[in-house]
Amino acid sequence: MTATTTPYAGLTAPSTARRLLTAPTTGPLAALLIACLFFSFSTDQFLTGGNFSLIVQQVMVVGTLAIGQTLIILTAGIDLSCGAVMAFGSIMMARMAAEGSLPPLLAIGLGLLVCAGFGLLNGVLTERIPLPPFIVTLGMLNVAFALTHIYSKEQTVTELPGPLTALGGTFPLGHTDITYGSLVTIALFLLFAYALSGTGWGRHVYALGNSVEAARLNGVRTSRLTIGVYTVAGLLYGVAALLLVSRTGVGDPQAGQTDNLDSITAVVIGGTSLFGGRGSVLGTFIGVLIVGVFRNGLQLMGVASIYQTLITGVLVILAVTVDQISRKKAR
């Protein structure tokens, strides 16, 4: 007998190594490992359990915002209002609970609901009128910022009840103290990583970002999905507000003023395309850690904060450049 061949005998499936090398998260993960290696040699304080716990604490608020930002950017949208909405939610929770007008748990629930309402309004304005997401969320940034200062009367709220600061508490893990808020953030990343990769809802989000018309022709209710994504993102901003209050122990009307840009930075550095349809929550988690590691490491080295901002800006430009190049090659 002679061996038979098929037209596809010379073709093989991509190897696991090749898939890993071309994965969107490979570059950000390599950058994170290189940064950790560099700072571990640059300062003795970096490579300690306590410092890594501190990094996670420092990024848990922006990280939670960045999950919502990831969902929106995957649909080819953007949200400039997330930091201001979070600040308003935190002031609402803090003031209502501290003044005793509402029980602390009810104040938290109302704050979450209000933040989700901002997201719902962003989604409705974006989808029903429709208006560009950039314009809608830019306007909502100003609305939320003004409401925060009006409602707080420019005063920081102190002496918060226990339920509002509970997530700022710690528990020992070996010789390191871990905050409960850090666990909440990590749990949210895991939850939404599964939601995007393992559910029909997640597949629809990616389809919407790739092509609204194609998604609609395939039976996706694009309008309802877009509004739902913005609403879920708003709810996540409310969780970030609670994490902010629990970490700082106060309701600060000045909080969150640059967190909208920091969240976008983390999403972009993590490999999510600003044009929608490509990226992951896992990549965003890596992007958040990259920003946190760079700022922490440079601070330990005594580098001025302005240079930290400079390096972060360079990282964003590099990440978007890589995204553009990869999109052109894919065409």
C-alpha positions in Angstrom: 0.0 0.0 0.0 1.2 3.5 -0.7 0.6 6.3 1.7 -2.1 8.7 0.7 -1.7 12.4 1.1 -4.3 15.1 1.5 -4.2 18.7 0.2 -3.8 19.9 3.8 -1.0 17.5 4.8 1.6 20.2 4.8 -0.4 22.5 6.9 -0.2 22.5 10.7 -2.1 24.4 13.4 -0.3 27.3 15.0 1.9 26.1 17.8 1.1 27.0 21.4 4.3 29.0 21.5 3.3 31.1 18.5 -0.1 31.8 19.8 1.4 32.9 23.1 3.9 35.2 21.3 1.2 36.8 19.2 -1.4 37.2 22.1 -2.3 40.8 22.8 -1.3 40.4 26.5 2.2 39.1 25.8 3.8 42.5 25.2 2.3 44.1 28.3 3.2 41.1 30.4 6.8 41.2 29.1 6.9 45.0 29.9 5.7 44.3 33.4 8.3 41.6 34.1 11.1 43.8 32.7 9.9 46.7 34.9 9.8 44.5 38.0 13.3 43.2 37.2 14.7 46.7 36.6 13.3 48.1 39.9 14.3 45.1 41.9 17.9 45.8 41.0 17.5 49.6 41.4 16.1 49.6 45.0 16.2 47.1 47.8 12.7 48.1 48.9 10.9 47.1 45.7 11.1 43.3 45.9 9.2 42.9 49.1 5.7 41.5 49.9 4.7 44.7 51.7 5.6 46.8 48.7 3.7 44.6 46.3 0.7 44.8 48.6 1.1 48.6 48.6 1.2 48.7 44.7 -2.1 46.7 44.6 -3.7 49.1 47.2 -2.6 52.1 45.2 -4.1 50.8 41.9 -7.3 49.1 43.2 -9.4 52.2 42.7 -8.1 53.0 39.2 -8.2 49.3 38.4 -11.9 49.1 39.2 -12.6 52.1 37.0 -10.5 50.5 34.3 -12.7 47.4 34.2 -15.7 49.6 33.3 -13.5 51.6 30.9 -12.4 48.4 29.2 -16.0 47.3 28.6 -16.8 50.7 27.0 -13.7 50.8 24.8 -14.3 47.3 23.6 -17.6 48.6 22.1 -15.5 51.4 20.4 -16.7 54.0 22.9 -14.9 55.9 25.6 -15.8 57.4 29.0 -14.2 60.6 30.2 -16.6 61.0 33.1 -15.6 57.9 35.2 -13.4 59.7 37.7 -15.9 62.5 38.3 -18.8 60.1 38.6 -16.7 58.1 41.2 -16.0 61.2 43.2 -19.7 62.2 43.3 -20.6 58.7 44.4 -18.0 58.7 47.1 -19.2 62.1 48.4 -22.8 60.9 48.4 -22.0 57.8 50.4 -19.7 59.6 52.8 -22.0 62.5 53.6 -25.2 60.6 53.9 -23.6 58.0 56.2 -21.6 60.5 58.3 -24.5 62.9 58.8 -26.7 60.0 59.9 -29.4 60.8 57.3 -29.2 57.2 56.1 -27.9 54.0 57.5 -24.4 53.3 56.1 -25.4 50.3 54.1 -28.3 52.1 52.5 -26.0 55.1 51.8 -23.6 52.7 50.0 -26.4 51.2 48.0 -27.8 54.6 47.0 -24.3 55.7 45.9 -23.9 52.6 43.7 -27.3 53.2 42.2 -26.5 56.9 41.4 -23.3 55.9 39.7 -25.1 53.3 37.7 -27.6 56.0 36.8 -24.9 58.2 35.4 -23.7 55.2 33.3 -27.3 54.6 32.1 -27.7 58.2 31.1 -24.3 58.1 29.2 -25.5 55.0 27.3 -29.0 56.5 26.5 -27.5 59.8 25.2 -24.9 57.9 23.2 -27.3 55.4 21.7 -30.7 57.0 21.5 -30.0 60.5 20.2 -27.3 59.5 19.2 -24.3 61.6 20.3 -20.6 60.7 20.1 -19.4 59.1 23.4 -16.5 61.5 23.7 -18.9 64.5 23.7 -21.5 62.9 26.0 -19.0 61.7 28.6 -17.0 65.0 28.4 -20.2 66.9 29.3 -21.1 64.3 32.0 -17.6 64.8 33.5 -18.4 68.5 34.0 -21.9 67.7 35.4 -20.6 65.2 37.9 -17.7 67.5 38.9 -20.0 70.4 39.6 -22.5 68.2 41.5 -19.7 66.9 43.7 -18.6 70.4 44.7 -22.2 71.6 45.1 -23.2 68.7 47.3 -20.1 68.6 49.4 -20.0 72.4 49.8 -16.3 72.1 49.1 -15.8 70.3 52.4 -14.1 67.0 53.1 -16.3 64.5 55.0 -14.6 62.8 57.9 -15.5 60.5 60.8 -17.1 57.9 58.6 -18.9 54.9 60.0 -17.3 51.5 60.0 -19.2 49.9 57.0 -17.7 52.6 54.6 -14.1 52.0 55.7 -14.4 48.2 56.1 -12.8 47.4 52.8 -9.7 49.4 53.9 -9.1 46.8 56.7 -6.3 44.3 56.3 -5.6 40.7 57.1 -2.2 39.0 57.4 -0.9 36.7 54.6 2.5 35.5 55.7 4.4 38.5 56.7 2.3 40.8 54.4 -0.9 42.7 55.2 -3.5 42.5 52.4 -6.5 44.8 52.2 -10.0 43.5 51.7 -10.5 46.1 48.9 -7.6 44.5 47.0 -9.4 41.2 47.0 -12.6 42.9 45.8 -10.7 44.4 42.8 -9.1 41.1 41.9 -12.4 39.3 42.2 -14.0 41.9 39.8 -11.2 41.4 37.3 -11.8 37.6 37.4 -15.5 38.0 37.1 -15.4 40.2 34.1 -12.6 38.2 32.5 -15.0 35.3 32.6 -18.0 37.4 31.4 -16.1 38.6 28.3 -14.5 35.3 27.4 -17.1 32.7 28.5 -20.5 34.1 28.0 -22.7 35.1 25.1 -22.9 38.6 26.5 -19.1 39.0 26.2 -19.1 37.7 22.6 -21.7 40.3 21.7 -19.6 43.1 23.3 -16.7 42.1 21.0 -19.0 41.8 18.0 -20.4 45.3 18.7 -16.9 46.8 18.8 -15.8 45.1 15.6 -18.9 46.2 13.6 -22.2 47.5 14.8 -23.9 46.7 11.5 -22.6 43.2 11.4 -23.6 42.6 15.0 -27.1 43.9 14.3 -27.5 41.6 11.3 -26.5 38.7 13.5 -29.3 39.4 15.8 -27.5 41.4 18.5 -29.7 44.1 20.1 -26.9 46.6 19.7 -28.8 49.6 21.3 -29.8 47.7 24.4 -26.3 46.2 24.7 -24.6 49.5 24.4 -26.8 51.0 27.1 -26.2 48.0 29.3 -22.5 48.2 29.0 -22.4 51.9 30.0 -24.7 51.1 33.0 -22.6 48.2 34.2 -19.5 50.5 33.9 -21.3 53.1 36.0 -22.0 50.5 38.7 -18.3 49.6 38.7 -17.5 53.3 39.2 -19.7 53.1 42.3 -17.7 50.2 43.6 -14.5 52.2 42.9 -16.1 55.1 45.0 -16.5 52.7 47.9 -13.0 51.5 47.6 -11.7 55.1 47.4 -13.6 56.0 50.6 -12.4 52.8 52.4 -8.8 53.5 51.5 -8.6 57.2 52.4 -11.1 57.1 55.3 -12.7 60.4 54.1 -15.0 61.7 51.4 -12.9 64.1 49.3 -14.5 66.4 46.7 -11.1 66.8 45.0 -10.7 63.0 44.4 -10.7 61.4 41.0 -9.7 64.4 38.9 -7.1 62.5 36.8 -8.5 59.0 37.3 -10.4 59.1 34.0 -7.1 59.5 32.1 -5.3 57.0 34.4 -8.0 54.4 33.6 -7.7 54.9 29.9 -4.0 54.7 30.2 -4.2 51.3 31.9 -6.6 50.0 29.3 -4.5 51.1 26.4 -1.2 49.9 27.9 -2.9 46.6 28.5 -3.4 46.0 24.8 -7.1 46.9 24.3 -7.6 48.7 21.0 -9.1 52.2 21.2 -11.0 51.3 18.0 -13.0 48.6 19.7 -13.4 44.8 19.3 -10.0 43.7 20.6 -8.6 43.5 24.1 -9.2 41.9 27.4 -9.8 42.6 31.1 -6.7 40.5 31.8 -4.7 42.9 29.7 -6.2 45.8 31.6 -5.1 44.2 34.9 -1.6 43.9 33.5 -1.8 47.6 32.3 -2.9 48.7 35.8 0.0 46.9 37.4 2.5 48.4 34.9 1.4 51.9 35.8 1.5 51.1 39.5 4.9 49.4 39.3 6.4 52.3 37.3 5.1 55.0 39.7 6.0 53.0 42.8 9.5 52.0 41.5 10.3 55.6 40.4 9.1 56.9 43.7 11.4 54.5 45.6 14.3 55.7 43.4 13.5 59.3 44.3 12.4 60.3 40.8 10.2 63.4 40.8 6.5 62.9 40.1 6.6 65.0 36.9 9.0 62.4 35.4 6.6 59.6 36.4 3.9 61.4 34.4 6.3 61.8 31.5 7.1 58.1 31.4 3.4 57.2 31.6 2.7 59.4 28.6 5.4 57.8 26.6 4.0 54.3 27.5 0.6 55.3 26.2 2.0 56.7 22.9 4.0 53.5 22.4 1.0 51.3 23.2 -1.3 53.1 20.7 1.5 53.0 18.1 1.8 49.3 18.5 -1.9 48.9 18.2 -2.0 50.9 15.0 0.8 49.0 13.4 -0.8 45.6 14.3 -4.2 46.8 12.8 -2.5 47.7 9.5 -0.7 44.4 9.3 -4.0 42.6 10.0 -5.7 44.2 7.0 
